[in-house]
Amino acid sequence: MQQVDVAIIGAGWYGLVAAKTYLRLRPTVNILIIDCDSTVGGVWSKERLYPNLVAQVRLGLFNYSDMPMLPHDGNSTDQRVTGEMIHCYLQKYAEDHDLLRRIRFNTFVESARQCPSGWRLTFLGSSEVVEAEKLLVASGVTSIIHMPRLDDGKDDASVPVIHSCHLGANFRAFEDIAVQNVVVVGAAKSAYDAVYLLLKMGKKVTWVIRSGGAGPLAILPFKVAGTLNSIAVASTRLMTYLSPSILNTSGPLYHFFQRTSLGRWCTGRFWDFLDYVSGVHAGYGADDHVGMLVPEIDRQSVFWANSGLGVVTLPDFWTTLHSPNLVIMRDEIHSIKGKTAYLNTGSALATDFVIMCTGWGDHFGMFNAELKAKIGLPTHGGLAGAPRQCSEKSRQPDWDHYDAAADKEVCERLPFLARPPNVKHPPLLEPSRQRKWRLYRRVVPMTLAEQGDRSLAILGQIHTVQTPLVAEVQSFWAILYLLGEIKLPSADTMATEVSLWNAWTRRRYLNQGQKFPYSLYDFLPYIDSLFKDLGLVSRRKSNPVAELLSPYQPHDFNGFIEEYLVNRKTIRC
């Protein structure tokens, strides 16, 4: 058995910066990083890369605060952030901070259980055991694939059937001239990327999107009206008022945009404009198959992001999707036999390859159901409930009470969200279907914290447009919590915060908020809340105009850890 001070599950954006930060605060700590891939990067690991894979952001918005990302091929005018750039960036980050020797690759954590010394980890296909005093789970939400069962599992396919995360590993197979017809299943952003890639390779693609789901996602152009970068606009302080957030409910601009009729009218027209330019850019009105990709919501699809949100970063993306080599069908695959995919409606598709862009499985499978409930994690496909048995000290809050009060408060503070749009399949938005994370500040398992047990932190359970920056700030906050330097509020205050977040994300992002801890446009209010806990200033621009209109970039926060350490030293002195 191996014993370590700290175990970190995951070597992506969150896992790497957590390890680097922990070592900075405790240089002699014995850290073990565990990852199931063979390289660093998580979703950006080497084996997942393929040509044309790009991030949905521009250069300068997708890196840590203390390490800029170099431009593509050294060309400073090229604003793309490619998959290869991200992987190389994270590889260099791991090398620069001496993390590679601490990483155990090709290792899948099968179980994580509490033990007297902290946490006991076991691994798939191994009898080895690791015990750690502290555990940080940074496995993200794209580590475990979900593959639908076809015809009760009795399929007899003679063609490859792969998940979208294996596109990179199978890229050479697609280059085979014998692969002419490919079926792509699903409506996630990965499906759009797969379809684009295959069409660029000259393949004939049939894209199958089930009719009973949330439907196609909303997609913003890379630049709004050909001038302003979409993600840069989303990174301004102004957006924190135009995108109603439960973490930002004070001040005159909040009051105007969210509490006055005129302000809400202005907010609505802003999102109507973005929705319009997105539709024109996509060419939904071209009277061809792309019209089947219109989001199934009656207004402001890029605001509500009901089925997700994408950003076009390749100039020929929509032109390529308008190709006659693409056929779109609203159906589901029933079975695959030989080289034929059979659909529920009776259609048969001849195919040489099937790519399933069907989402992700249980990325917290290392915890059993009772531990998930105790920690505050939803069961896969289910809800986060109370432990089966609770001692007096670990009794769960009355979540029904807190949730009802939170929903009422969200509607009162953010009336723009009180009147949701019409969607094609309303039952998907039933509140009882929401998967709820019961984590204070999206990090802290409340039940453990109330017992004085600061041995576990959950990272990365928040989906925003600036992942690296949020990873850096959240990891620092989480490590300070593990080390006892974050003073937690009362149980009532924490339960209120957790319920407000869940009620808000469900109303704000509809179906996506039902399934994930979604916070797409709202990374700044989240950073504000963490910085407030740390006693740091999060408004970092030089003047009020820049504070409102200048996009926040990671480098704006460079040095925040030094600021905290200086403040801490000053207070102690």
KOLPA-589717 format. One line per 5 residues: number of its first residue (from 1); for each residue x, y negated, z of C-alpha. Coordinates in nm, 4 decimals. Layout:
// KOLPA-589717
NUM> X/Y/Z; ... $
//
This chain:
// KOLPA-589717
1> 0.0000/0.0000/0.0000; 0.1231/-0.3476/-0.0901; 0.0547/-0.6377/0.1427; 0.0563/-0.9986/0.0234; -0.0397/-1.3326/0.1719 $
6> -0.2563/-1.4396/-0.1227; -0.4125/-1.2498/-0.4107; -0.5533/-1.4357/-0.7118; -0.7739/-1.2525/-0.9593; -0.7326/-1.4107/-1.3025 $
11> -0.4480/-1.5761/-1.4922; -0.6403/-1.8361/-1.6905; -0.6862/-2.2090/-1.6328; -0.8020/-2.1633/-1.2723; -0.5774/-1.8780/-1.1617 $
16> -0.2529/-2.0336/-1.2841; -0.3078/-2.3784/-1.1358; -0.4285/-2.2238/-0.8094; -0.1053/-2.0240/-0.7813; 0.1114/-2.3228/-0.8662 $
21> -0.0743/-2.5436/-0.6162; -0.0624/-2.2867/-0.3360; 0.3129/-2.2488/-0.3836; 0.3555/-2.6231/-0.3731; 0.1751/-2.6460/-0.0400 $
26> 0.3269/-2.3254/0.1008; 0.6534/-2.2555/-0.0888; 0.7290/-1.9305/0.0960; 0.3864/-1.7730/0.0473; 0.3782/-1.4262/-0.1081 $
31> 0.1348/-1.4543/-0.4014; 0.0140/-1.1823/-0.6344; -0.1814/-1.2765/-0.9491; -0.3807/-0.9953/-1.1088; -0.5132/-1.0023/-1.4652 $
36> -0.6654/-0.7372/-1.6887; -0.5105/-0.8783/-2.0081; -0.1494/-0.8408/-2.1196; -0.0763/-1.2152/-2.1353; -0.1798/-1.5309/-1.9531 $
41> -0.4697/-1.7431/-2.0701; -0.7917/-1.5641/-1.9871; -1.0229/-1.6438/-2.2774; -0.7145/-1.7966/-2.4448; -0.4914/-1.4906/-2.3979 $
46> -0.2786/-1.3844/-2.6937; -0.4934/-1.0845/-2.7878; -0.8072/-1.2995/-2.8171; -0.6636/-1.5484/-3.0664; -0.7458/-1.5593/-3.4367 $
51> -0.7059/-1.8176/-3.7149; -0.9477/-2.1129/-3.7011; -1.0066/-2.0663/-3.3263; -1.0160/-2.4174/-3.1807; -1.1377/-2.5717/-2.8572 $
56> -1.4379/-2.8032/-2.8651; -1.2367/-3.1031/-2.7455; -0.9774/-3.3405/-2.8817; -0.6113/-3.3592/-2.7889; -0.5540/-3.5268/-2.4521 $
61> -0.8718/-3.3967/-2.2901; -0.7779/-3.0318/-2.2440; -0.4716/-3.0067/-2.0231; -0.3614/-3.0383/-1.6623; -0.3022/-3.3877/-1.5265 $
66> 0.0748/-3.3459/-1.4832; 0.1543/-3.1740/-1.8138; 0.0402/-3.3184/-2.1484; -0.0294/-3.0845/-2.4386; 0.1842/-3.1370/-2.7476 $
71> 0.0010/-3.2052/-3.0768; -0.0465/-2.9414/-3.3445; 0.2789/-2.8980/-3.5406; 0.4056/-3.2193/-3.3806; 0.1567/-3.4282/-3.5792 $
76> 0.0253/-3.6944/-3.3416; -0.2623/-3.7805/-3.5785; -0.4001/-3.4252/-3.5614; -0.6506/-3.4248/-3.2756; -0.7306/-3.0522/-3.2911 $
81> -0.6639/-2.8251/-2.9960; -0.6130/-2.4780/-3.1381; -0.6292/-2.1478/-2.9549; -0.2601/-2.0932/-3.0219; -0.1779/-2.4343/-2.8705 $
86> -0.3726/-2.3526/-2.5545; -0.2126/-2.0120/-2.5121; 0.1380/-2.1516/-2.5629; 0.0602/-2.4336/-2.3200; -0.0500/-2.1928/-2.0465 $
91> 0.2443/-1.9615/-2.1156; 0.4868/-2.2519/-2.0742; 0.3032/-2.3664/-1.7604; 0.3465/-2.0202/-1.6092; 0.7134/-2.0144/-1.7062 $
96> 0.7860/-2.3652/-1.5774; 0.6373/-2.2856/-1.2367; 0.7893/-1.9389/-1.2045; 0.4514/-1.7626/-1.2082; 0.5129/-1.4827/-1.4591 $
101> 0.7053/-1.2666/-1.2144; 0.4128/-1.2905/-0.9752; 0.1555/-1.1671/-1.2292; 0.0493/-0.8050/-1.2615; -0.0897/-0.7715/-1.6135 $
106> -0.3118/-0.4962/-1.7560; -0.4641/-0.4449/-1.4120; -0.8398/-0.4416/-1.3564; -0.9675/-0.5031/-1.0035; -1.2280/-0.2340/-0.9473 $
111> -1.3251/-0.3246/-0.5914; -1.2660/-0.5935/-0.3318; -1.3690/-0.5142/0.0255; -1.3163/-0.6869/0.3556; -1.0633/-0.5288/0.5905 $
116> -0.9027/-0.6295/0.9238; -0.6152/-0.8045/0.7478; -0.8375/-0.9867/0.4964; -0.9237/-0.8186/0.1667; -0.8447/-0.4751/0.0284 $
121> -0.8224/-0.4456/-0.3513; -0.8291/-0.1258/-0.5555; -0.7714/-0.0923/-0.9259; -0.9232/0.0949/-1.2162; -0.7284/0.4089/-1.3024 $
126> -0.4900/0.3710/-1.0088; -0.4660/0.4931/-0.6505; -0.2688/0.1845/-0.5496; -0.4086/-0.0490/-0.2846; -0.3279/-0.4149/-0.2205 $
131> -0.4248/-0.5972/0.0973; -0.4281/-0.9769/0.1023; -0.4867/-1.2251/0.3823; -0.6478/-1.4693/0.1378; -0.8337/-1.3973/-0.1853 $
136> -0.9080/-1.6417/-0.4668; -1.1375/-1.5098/-0.7395; -1.0636/-1.6925/-1.0655; -1.1935/-1.4361/-1.3123; -1.4213/-1.6839/-1.4881 $
141> -1.7407/-1.5863/-1.6682; -1.5933/-1.4422/-1.9898; -1.3915/-1.1487/-1.8605; -1.6470/-0.8650/-1.8729; -1.8228/-0.8034/-2.2034 $
146> -2.1898/-0.7200/-2.2448; -2.2772/-0.4799/-2.5251; -2.6478/-0.4076/-2.5857; -2.7592/-0.0486/-2.5865; -2.8864/0.0560/-2.9276 $
151> -3.1682/0.3075/-2.9667; -3.1197/0.4276/-2.6095; -2.7542/0.4828/-2.6852; -2.8194/0.7400/-2.9576; -2.6564/0.5447/-3.2380 $
156> -2.4342/0.7205/-3.4871; -2.2352/0.4350/-3.6368; -1.9499/0.5080/-3.8734; -1.8509/0.1409/-3.8844; -1.6658/-0.0536/-3.6143 $
161> -1.8916/-0.2215/-3.3576; -1.6979/-0.4765/-3.1518; -1.7623/-0.7600/-2.9081; -1.6726/-1.1131/-3.0156; -1.3872/-1.1289/-2.7654 $
166> -1.2110/-0.8644/-2.9759; -1.2128/-1.0729/-3.2947; -0.8443/-1.1482/-3.2555; -0.7472/-0.7850/-3.2055; -0.9471/-0.6870/-3.5159 $
171> -0.8546/-0.9739/-3.7441; -0.6288/-0.7605/-3.9633; -0.9131/-0.5139/-4.0147; -1.1305/-0.7933/-4.1556; -0.8612/-0.8646/-4.4154 $
176> -0.9185/-0.5183/-4.5644; -1.0803/-0.5606/-4.9057; -1.3103/-0.2700/-4.8213; -1.4797/-0.4883/-4.5572; -1.7293/-0.6887/-4.7604 $
181> -2.0489/-0.7025/-4.5529; -2.0483/-0.7961/-4.1861; -2.3375/-0.8226/-3.9404; -2.3022/-1.0782/-3.6594; -2.5409/-1.0504/-3.3638 $
186> -2.6250/-1.3297/-3.1202; -2.6614/-1.7080/-3.1022; -2.3777/-1.8069/-2.8685; -2.1007/-2.0434/-2.9826; -1.8833/-1.7367/-3.0407 $
191> -2.1344/-1.6239/-3.3051; -2.1024/-1.9551/-3.4895; -1.7224/-1.9226/-3.4769; -1.7327/-1.5619/-3.6020; -1.9659/-1.6497/-3.8885 $
196> -1.7431/-1.9395/-3.9908; -1.4306/-1.7242/-3.9806; -1.5854/-1.4465/-4.1900; -1.7289/-1.6814/-4.4514; -1.3876/-1.8480/-4.4867 $
201> -1.2462/-1.4997/-4.5489; -1.4923/-1.4487/-4.8341; -1.7193/-1.2001/-4.6564; -2.0957/-1.1687/-4.6938; -2.2486/-1.2218/-4.3521 $
206> -2.5887/-1.1331/-4.2129; -2.6476/-1.3189/-3.8895; -2.9065/-1.1554/-3.6629; -3.0523/-1.3716/-3.3848; -3.3212/-1.2225/-3.1633 $
211> -3.6520/-1.4038/-3.1721; -3.7324/-1.3714/-2.8022; -3.4333/-1.5544/-2.6561; -3.3436/-1.9201/-2.6106; -3.2548/-1.9449/-2.9798 $
216> -2.9775/-2.1342/-3.1600; -2.7697/-2.3794/-2.9611; -2.7402/-2.7539/-3.0078; -2.4205/-2.8697/-3.1765; -2.2689/-3.2170/-3.1590 $
221> -2.0474/-3.3528/-3.4377; -1.6821/-3.4042/-3.3507; -1.7367/-3.7795/-3.3893; -2.0553/-3.9746/-3.3284; -2.1432/-4.1908/-3.6290 $
226> -1.7974/-4.1046/-3.7646; -1.6148/-4.3147/-3.5062; -1.6400/-4.2076/-3.1404; -1.5250/-3.8635/-3.0298; -1.8189/-3.6787/-2.8724 $
231> -1.6297/-3.5341/-2.5772; -1.4545/-3.8663/-2.5162; -1.7976/-4.0307/-2.4900; -1.9056/-3.7527/-2.2538; -1.5969/-3.8300/-2.0424 $
236> -1.6888/-4.1913/-1.9684; -1.8323/-4.3165/-1.6416; -2.1290/-4.4512/-1.8409; -2.2256/-4.0926/-1.9230; -2.2609/-4.0164/-1.5525 $
241> -2.5606/-4.2507/-1.5544; -2.7059/-4.1450/-1.8902; -2.6819/-3.7788/-1.7869; -2.8844/-3.7599/-1.4642; -2.6841/-3.5792/-1.1969 $
246> -2.7792/-3.4960/-0.8412; -2.4185/-3.5803/-0.7498; -2.4644/-3.9384/-0.8701; -2.7740/-4.0938/-0.7136; -2.6636/-4.4322/-0.5830 $
251> -2.5657/-4.7730/-0.7150; -2.7290/-5.0296/-0.9472; -2.6576/-4.8442/-1.2735; -2.8056/-4.5232/-1.1374; -3.1100/-4.7183/-1.0212 $
256> -3.1552/-4.8820/-1.3615; -3.1058/-4.5776/-1.5847; -3.2863/-4.3256/-1.3656; -3.5315/-4.5121/-1.1405; -3.6784/-4.7732/-1.3765 $
261> -3.9087/-4.7137/-1.6716; -3.6954/-4.9329/-1.8974; -3.3775/-4.7509/-1.7972; -3.5291/-4.4084/-1.8584; -3.6552/-4.5325/-2.1957 $
266> -3.2997/-4.6410/-2.2849; -3.1657/-4.3059/-2.1663; -3.4163/-4.1207/-2.3817; -3.3383/-4.3279/-2.6911; -2.9639/-4.2681/-2.6441 $
271> -3.0185/-3.8935/-2.6483; -3.2677/-3.9194/-2.9358; -2.9954/-4.0925/-3.1368; -2.7374/-3.8237/-3.0566; -2.9896/-3.5561/-3.1462 $
276> -3.0657/-3.7247/-3.4776; -2.7030/-3.7668/-3.5862; -2.6324/-3.4063/-3.4848; -2.9182/-3.2806/-3.7017; -2.8096/-3.4911/-3.9991 $
281> -2.4511/-3.3720/-3.9598; -2.5637/-3.0088/-3.9535; -2.7893/-3.0495/-4.2559; -3.0916/-2.8849/-4.0959; -3.3129/-3.0526/-4.3563 $
286> -3.1296/-2.9105/-4.6572; -3.4087/-2.6588/-4.7206; -3.1836/-2.3552/-4.6896; -3.1032/-2.0888/-4.4288; -2.9315/-2.3380/-4.1948 $
291> -3.2791/-2.4659/-4.1110; -3.3175/-2.1459/-3.9076; -3.0498/-2.2781/-3.6707; -3.2557/-2.5733/-3.5473; -3.2691/-2.5567/-3.1641 $
296> -3.6071/-2.4336/-3.0434; -3.6943/-2.7311/-2.8248; -3.9200/-3.0241/-2.9017; -3.6827/-3.3080/-2.8122; -3.3265/-3.4103/-2.7275 $
301> -3.1658/-3.0686/-2.7775; -2.8117/-3.2005/-2.7229; -2.9212/-3.3418/-2.3874; -3.1049/-3.0408/-2.2451; -2.8607/-2.7842/-2.3953 $
306> -3.1281/-2.5221/-2.3369; -2.9403/-2.2498/-2.5220; -2.5971/-2.4053/-2.4828; -2.4028/-2.6829/-2.6506; -2.1292/-2.6696/-2.9104 $
311> -1.9075/-2.9303/-3.0714; -1.7934/-2.9123/-3.4343; -1.4163/-2.9569/-3.4539; -1.3514/-2.8292/-3.8076; -1.4408/-3.0700/-4.0910 $
316> -1.5848/-2.8012/-4.3205; -1.7785/-2.6144/-4.0514; -2.1324/-2.6944/-4.1635; -2.0403/-2.6926/-4.5323; -1.9164/-2.3377/-4.4839 $
321> -2.2305/-2.2270/-4.2990; -2.4453/-2.3552/-4.5867; -2.2750/-2.0947/-4.8085; -2.5063/-1.8596/-5.0020; -2.2967/-1.5742/-4.8620 $
326> -2.4762/-1.6227/-4.5295; -2.8182/-1.4752/-4.4519; -2.9864/-1.5520/-4.1179; -3.2511/-1.3208/-3.9726; -3.4536/-1.3605/-3.6517 $
331> -3.4633/-0.9976/-3.5423; -3.2857/-0.7406/-3.3261; -3.0747/-0.4378/-3.4113; -3.2496/-0.1169/-3.3127; -2.9777/0.1287/-3.4083 $
336> -2.6729/0.1768/-3.6283; -2.6419/0.4991/-3.8234; -2.3613/0.5558/-4.0662; -2.3002/0.2222/-4.2403; -2.6533/0.0931/-4.1924 $
341> -2.7931/-0.1296/-3.9179; -3.1660/-0.0861/-3.8587; -3.3678/-0.3766/-3.7229; -3.6786/-0.3759/-3.5069; -3.8892/-0.5054/-3.7966 $
346> -3.7864/-0.2082/-4.0126; -3.5239/-0.3852/-4.2236; -3.2033/-0.1962/-4.3021; -2.8709/-0.3744/-4.3475; -2.5743/-0.2175/-4.5222 $
351> -2.2644/-0.3187/-4.3290; -1.8924/-0.2509/-4.2964; -1.8539/-0.4117/-3.9537; -2.0757/-0.5277/-3.6656; -1.9743/-0.8072/-3.4298 $
356> -2.1731/-0.8427/-3.1074; -2.1746/-1.1992/-2.9739; -2.4004/-1.0862/-2.6926; -2.2597/-1.2543/-2.3864; -2.0897/-1.1337/-2.0754 $
361> -2.1370/-0.8790/-1.8031; -2.0782/-0.8770/-1.4289; -1.7588/-1.0723/-1.3662; -1.8083/-1.0187/-0.9907; -1.8316/-0.6426/-1.0210 $
366> -1.5451/-0.6019/-0.7748; -1.7935/-0.6856/-0.4973; -2.0731/-0.4440/-0.4091; -2.4338/-0.5672/-0.3867; -2.4241/-0.6265/-0.0107 $
371> -2.1022/-0.8264/-0.0310; -2.2363/-1.0319/-0.3214; -2.5390/-1.1243/-0.1142; -2.3215/-1.2080/0.1848; -2.0879/-1.4211/-0.0258 $
376> -2.3752/-1.5909/-0.2080; -2.3264/-1.4500/-0.5570; -2.6131/-1.3390/-0.7818; -2.6324/-0.9743/-0.8740; -2.5833/-0.9175/-1.2448 $
381> -2.9178/-0.9794/-1.4090; -3.0743/-1.0529/-1.0722; -3.0943/-1.3091/-0.7994; -2.8735/-1.3979/-0.5070; -3.0606/-1.2825/-0.2021 $
386> -2.9904/-1.2235/0.1608; -2.7787/-0.9374/0.2855; -2.9676/-0.6169/0.3539; -2.8750/-0.6484/0.7196; -2.7634/-0.9655/0.8876 $
391> -2.6217/-1.0079/1.2325; -2.7316/-1.3057/1.4426; -2.4142/-1.4913/1.3499; -2.4438/-1.4315/0.9776; -2.8162/-1.4875/0.9311 $
396> -2.8929/-1.6474/0.5955; -3.0694/-1.9845/0.5758; -3.4364/-1.9945/0.4852; -3.3592/-2.0431/0.1180; -3.7228/-2.0650/0.0115 $
401> -3.7617/-2.3685/0.2371; -3.4412/-2.5334/0.1185; -3.5126/-2.4601/-0.2484; -3.8640/-2.6049/-0.2367; -3.7412/-2.9216/-0.0670 $
406> -3.4526/-2.9500/-0.3129; -3.6749/-2.9224/-0.6195; -3.8965/-3.1989/-0.4854; -3.5961/-3.4181/-0.4107; -3.4443/-3.3673/-0.7565 $
411> -3.7697/-3.4770/-0.9213; -3.7920/-3.7823/-0.6942; -3.4326/-3.8926/-0.7430; -3.4135/-3.8027/-1.1120; -3.7608/-3.8467/-1.2604 $
416> -3.6215/-3.8050/-1.6133; -3.5899/-3.4337/-1.5283; -3.9368/-3.4019/-1.3800; -4.0969/-3.3793/-1.7263; -3.9157/-3.1016/-1.9114 $
421> -3.9433/-3.0538/-2.2886; -4.1432/-2.7821/-2.4578; -3.9454/-2.4729/-2.5554; -4.0458/-2.1813/-2.7743; -4.0350/-1.9254/-2.4918 $
426> -4.1459/-2.0933/-2.1654; -4.1330/-1.7723/-1.9543; -3.7520/-1.7886/-1.9719; -3.7697/-2.1025/-1.7568; -3.9702/-1.9553/-1.4692 $
431> -3.7914/-2.0635/-1.1469; -3.8056/-1.7052/-1.0163; -3.5717/-1.6001/-1.2991; -3.2863/-1.8264/-1.1895; -2.9591/-1.6650/-1.0870 $
436> -2.8455/-1.8709/-0.7895; -2.4932/-1.9213/-0.6648; -2.5036/-1.9973/-0.2914; -2.1578/-2.1566/-0.2768; -2.0923/-2.4866/-0.1027 $
441> -1.9133/-2.7214/-0.3432; -1.9274/-2.4250/-0.5904; -1.6417/-2.2666/-0.3899; -1.7267/-2.1730/-0.0313; -1.9210/-1.8600/0.0762 $
446> -2.1378/-2.0168/0.3467; -2.1947/-1.7048/0.5553; -1.8223/-1.6352/0.5850; -1.7426/-1.9985/0.6578; -1.9975/-2.0109/0.9406 $
451> -1.8240/-1.7094/1.0955; -1.4931/-1.8944/1.0844; -1.3703/-1.6671/0.8055; -1.1772/-1.8762/0.5530; -1.0265/-1.5855/0.3642 $
456> -1.2193/-1.6148/0.0355; -1.2689/-1.8861/-0.2276; -1.4549/-1.8534/-0.5573; -1.3139/-2.0617/-0.8437; -1.4380/-2.1556/-1.1883 $
461> -1.8109/-2.1180/-1.1327; -1.8870/-2.4501/-1.2952; -1.9077/-2.5051/-1.6707; -1.7920/-2.8516/-1.7840; -1.6339/-3.0220/-2.0856 $
466> -1.2988/-3.0688/-1.9070; -1.2086/-2.7269/-1.7707; -0.8365/-2.7842/-1.6958; -0.8911/-3.0991/-1.4922; -1.1786/-2.9516/-1.2941 $
471> -0.9709/-2.6366/-1.2375; -0.6872/-2.8452/-1.0974; -0.9022/-3.0483/-0.8577; -1.1260/-2.7612/-0.7499; -0.8294/-2.5309/-0.6851 $
476> -0.6587/-2.7893/-0.4656; -0.9785/-2.8452/-0.2665; -1.0308/-2.4684/-0.2321; -0.6770/-2.4041/-0.1111; -0.7062/-2.6784/0.1490 $
481> -1.0296/-2.5128/0.2608; -0.8511/-2.1770/0.2950; -0.5741/-2.3463/0.4943; -0.8243/-2.5098/0.7293; -0.7663/-2.8679/0.6137 $
486> -1.1191/-2.9268/0.4803; -1.3721/-3.0001/0.7508; -1.7032/-2.8449/0.6549; -2.0347/-3.0112/0.7417; -2.3175/-2.8445/0.9334 $
491> -2.4893/-2.5332/0.8032; -2.7986/-2.7408/0.7290; -2.5998/-2.9921/0.5225; -2.4280/-2.7159/0.3261; -2.7538/-2.5324/0.2572 $
496> -2.9123/-2.8568/0.1385; -2.6189/-2.9250/-0.0961; -2.6329/-2.5726/-0.2392; -3.0083/-2.5832/-0.2998; -2.9933/-2.9300/-0.4536 $
501> -2.7296/-2.8100/-0.6984; -2.9316/-2.5042/-0.7991; -3.2540/-2.7026/-0.8370; -3.0765/-2.9704/-1.0377; -2.8908/-2.7415/-1.2799 $
506> -3.2112/-2.5474/-1.3483; -3.4042/-2.8641/-1.4337; -3.1136/-3.0359/-1.6075; -2.9983/-2.7517/-1.8351; -3.3101/-2.5336/-1.8523 $
511> -3.2239/-2.1817/-1.9709; -2.8501/-2.2356/-1.9306; -2.9065/-2.3645/-1.5788; -3.1138/-2.0550/-1.5094; -2.8221/-1.8259/-1.5974 $
516> -2.5031/-2.0165/-1.5126; -2.3716/-2.2905/-1.2789; -2.3919/-2.5314/-1.5711; -2.2585/-2.8868/-1.5384; -2.1605/-2.9712/-1.8918 $
521> -2.1660/-3.3516/-1.8956; -2.1201/-3.3914/-1.5222; -1.7563/-3.3219/-1.4359; -1.6891/-3.6754/-1.3086; -1.9575/-3.6724/-1.0352 $
526> -1.8262/-3.3322/-0.9267; -1.4699/-3.4648/-0.9052; -1.6063/-3.7685/-0.7198; -1.7570/-3.5411/-0.4531; -1.4357/-3.3407/-0.4074 $
531> -1.2208/-3.6545/-0.3962; -1.4503/-3.8027/-0.1328; -1.3936/-3.4933/0.0819; -1.0186/-3.5375/0.0317; -1.0231/-3.9080/0.1159 $
536> -0.9034/-3.9988/-0.2340; -1.0163/-4.2655/-0.4802; -1.1716/-4.1151/-0.7928; -1.2390/-4.4435/-0.9734; -0.8980/-4.4851/-1.1285 $
541> -0.9352/-4.7320/-1.4159; -0.7782/-5.0767/-1.4070; -1.0943/-5.2869/-1.4366; -1.4750/-5.2499/-1.4249; -1.5188/-5.2440/-1.8032 $
546> -1.2603/-4.9706/-1.8469; -1.4106/-4.7843/-1.5523; -1.7456/-4.7740/-1.7302; -1.6477/-4.7293/-2.0951; -1.2952/-4.5860/-2.1157 $
551> -1.2912/-4.2035/-2.1354; -1.1448/-4.0296/-1.8345; -0.8545/-3.8067/-1.9300; -0.6533/-3.5659/-1.7150; -0.3547/-3.8018/-1.6980 $
556> -0.5754/-4.0547/-1.5162; -0.5636/-3.8207/-1.2168; -0.1923/-3.7414/-1.2323; -0.0386/-3.7608/-0.8852; -0.3569/-3.7016/-0.6855 $
561> -0.1948/-3.4257/-0.4793; 0.0931/-3.6576/-0.3858; -0.1641/-3.9190/-0.2844; -0.3350/-3.6695/-0.0555; -0.0072/-3.5578/0.1018 $
566> 0.1012/-3.9173/0.1638; -0.2359/-3.9983/0.3216; -0.2169/-3.6881/0.5388; 0.1317/-3.7772/0.6565; 0.0232/-4.1341/0.7314 $
571> -0.2767/-4.0159/0.9354; -0.0642/-3.7694/1.1333; 0.1935/-4.0375/1.2087 $
//
